[in-house]
Amino acid sequence: MKRIEPGPGLRDLRERVPRESRGQESVWDYPRPPRIEPTAKRIRVVLGGVTIVDTREALRVLETSHPPVYYVPTNAVIEGALVRTARTSFCEWKGRASYYEVRGGARVERDAAWAYEEGPLAGRIAFYAGRMDVCFVDDERAEPQPGSFYGGWITRDVVGPFKGDRGTEGW
């Protein structure tokens, strides 16, 4: 079966169709290597009862078998909420990531956010949704991607199965 890409005018049609009636994106249609794209959706991150991020200037990273990861401009994070830690990791596509302690209200979450200092994601940071009080995409509460390593945010717009679920270690 051949996938038919949407033609011109689809964006206008989507604006008239209620959101709950729109189709979902399958994470199995996302590319590898990953694609980076801007989103106009409002991204909010709350920790310790404090909104530490509220922006419409995020990028989302789409990679096969993963829900989107949202990277927000570091200047969209409230002052004092991020402290760099010694932890690093390496992605074959995005490079070396540095990790951050995240502070909000009386809560402190170590290594709960990460950023790449070089490449197209430089100047942006992503948060583990499961380590925050709550994360929102527009007004929908995002669920964390399963597993402790991956940082995708699951909303009703995406469908899995997702890497990180039990039994997916070999994917």
C-alpha positions in Angstrom: 0.0 0.0 0.0 1.4 3.4 -1.0 1.1 6.4 1.4 -0.4 9.4 -0.4 0.9 12.7 1.0 -1.6 15.5 1.6 -1.9 18.1 -1.2 -2.2 21.9 -1.2 -5.0 23.4 0.9 -4.9 20.7 3.6 -3.9 23.3 6.3 -7.0 25.3 5.5 -9.2 22.2 5.8 -7.6 21.2 9.1 -8.4 24.7 10.5 -12.1 24.0 9.9 -12.2 20.5 11.3 -12.6 20.1 15.0 -9.4 19.0 16.7 -11.0 15.9 18.2 -12.0 14.7 14.7 -8.6 15.0 13.2 -6.4 12.0 12.5 -3.5 11.0 14.7 0.2 10.9 13.7 1.7 7.5 14.0 5.2 7.6 15.4 6.0 4.8 12.9 5.6 7.4 10.1 8.3 9.6 11.8 11.7 9.5 10.1 15.1 8.2 11.1 17.3 10.2 11.3 14.8 12.5 13.2 13.2 15.5 11.7 13.1 18.9 13.6 10.2 21.2 13.0 8.7 24.3 14.6 5.4 24.1 16.3 3.0 27.0 17.1 1.5 25.0 20.0 1.7 26.5 23.4 4.2 24.5 25.6 4.0 24.8 29.4 6.1 23.1 32.1 5.2 23.3 35.7 7.4 22.2 38.6 6.8 22.8 42.3 3.6 24.6 41.5 5.5 27.2 39.4 5.2 27.6 35.7 8.8 27.5 34.6 8.1 27.5 30.8 5.3 29.1 28.8 6.1 29.6 25.1 4.8 29.2 21.6 8.3 29.1 20.2 9.2 25.4 20.6 10.7 22.9 18.1 9.6 19.3 18.1 11.8 16.4 17.2 10.1 13.6 15.5 11.9 10.2 15.4 10.6 6.7 14.4 8.9 5.0 17.4 9.1 8.0 19.7 6.5 10.5 20.6 7.6 14.1 19.9 10.2 15.7 22.1 9.6 19.5 22.6 12.7 21.8 22.8 12.0 25.3 24.1 14.2 28.3 23.9 16.4 28.5 27.0 15.4 32.1 27.4 11.8 30.9 27.8 12.7 29.2 31.1 12.3 31.4 34.2 15.5 32.6 35.7 17.1 30.3 38.3 15.1 27.2 37.2 18.1 25.4 35.5 21.5 24.4 36.9 23.8 22.3 34.7 25.0 19.0 36.1 27.9 16.8 35.2 25.8 14.2 33.3 26.2 14.0 29.6 24.9 11.6 26.9 25.5 11.1 23.2 23.1 10.8 20.3 24.4 9.7 16.9 22.1 12.3 15.2 22.0 15.2 17.6 25.4 15.0 19.3 26.4 15.4 23.0 23.7 16.4 25.4 24.3 18.2 28.7 21.8 17.7 31.6 20.3 20.1 34.0 18.8 20.1 37.5 15.4 21.7 37.3 14.1 23.9 40.2 10.5 25.1 40.7 8.9 26.1 44.0 10.3 23.8 46.7 11.0 21.0 44.2 14.4 20.1 42.7 14.7 17.4 40.0 18.2 16.4 39.1 19.0 15.6 35.4 15.4 16.3 34.5 16.2 18.4 31.4 18.8 18.3 28.6 20.2 20.4 25.9 22.6 20.3 22.9 25.1 23.1 22.7 25.8 22.7 19.0 23.6 22.1 15.9 20.0 23.0 15.2 18.9 22.5 18.8 21.5 24.8 20.3 19.9 27.4 22.6 17.0 25.1 23.4 16.2 22.6 26.2 13.9 19.7 26.6 12.2 18.4 29.8 11.3 14.9 31.0 7.5 15.2 31.4 7.4 12.5 34.0 9.7 14.4 36.3 7.7 17.6 36.2 4.4 18.3 38.0 2.7 18.6 34.6 3.6 19.5 31.0 1.1 20.8 28.5 0.9 20.9 24.8 -1.7 23.6 24.2 -4.2 22.8 27.0 -3.6 19.0 26.9 -1.7 17.4 29.7 1.2 15.4 28.1 2.0 11.9 29.3 5.6 10.9 29.6 7.1 8.4 27.1 7.6 5.1 28.9 11.0 4.2 30.3 13.5 6.3 32.2 15.7 7.4 29.3 13.5 8.7 26.6 11.9 12.2 26.8 8.9 12.2 24.4 5.5 13.7 25.3 2.4 11.7 24.5 -0.8 13.5 23.6 -3.9 12.4 21.8 -2.4 13.6 18.5 0.1 10.7 18.4 -0.3 6.9 18.5 2.3 4.2 19.2 3.4 1.7 20.2 6.3 3.7 21.6 9.9 2.8 22.3 10.4 2.5 26.0 7.4 0.3 26.7 8.1 -3.1 28.2 9.5 -5.5 25.5 10.9 -2.7 23.3 14.5 -2.8 24.5 15.7 -4.3 21.2 14.0 -1.9 18.9 
